[in-house]
Amino acid sequence: MFDRDQPLILDDPPPECSESSFINIRFPSTLEKKSEVLEKVLKKLEDIGWIKTEADLLQIRLVLDEGMVNAVRHGNKEDESKTVVFTIW
């Protein structure tokens, strides 16, 4: 059963997911690091075929950037001692 008070962190892909399409990222809670990580994630998504067009890239970039910025600014209050964790599959 899922405990709402405990973070859900997946270190291994779920059974229905291939390992090549599983991305689990942790990074220090800074906007500078967010930008670096965002570019790496977008490259990985292109490599595995999730981004096929410029429109895909723009839409996925917007969603990921917004989520990461919200995690850094609102979730972690830009506290560099905290870590942002997100998983895509």
Residue pairs with C-beta under 8 A, 6 or more apart in sequence:
2 8
7 85
9 24
9 85
9 87
10 22
10 24
10 87
10 89
11 24
12 22
13 19
13 21
13 22
13 89
14 22
14 89
17 89
20 48
21 48
21 50
21 89
22 87
22 88
22 89
23 41
23 44
23 45
23 87
23 88
23 89
24 85
24 86
24 87
25 37
25 41
25 84
25 85
25 86
25 87
26 83
26 84
26 85
27 33
27 34
27 36
27 37
27 83
27 84
28 80
28 82
28 83
28 84
29 71
29 72
29 75
29 76
29 78
29 79
29 80
29 81
29 82
29 83
29 84
30 72
30 78
30 80
31 69
31 72
31 73
31 78
34 65
34 68
34 69
34 72
34 84
37 68
38 61
38 64
38 65
38 68
41 64
41 88
42 51
42 57
42 60
42 61
42 64
45 51
45 60
45 88
46 57
50 56
50 60
51 57
51 60
67 86
68 84
68 86
71 84
71 86
72 78
72 84
75 84
76 82
76 83
76 84
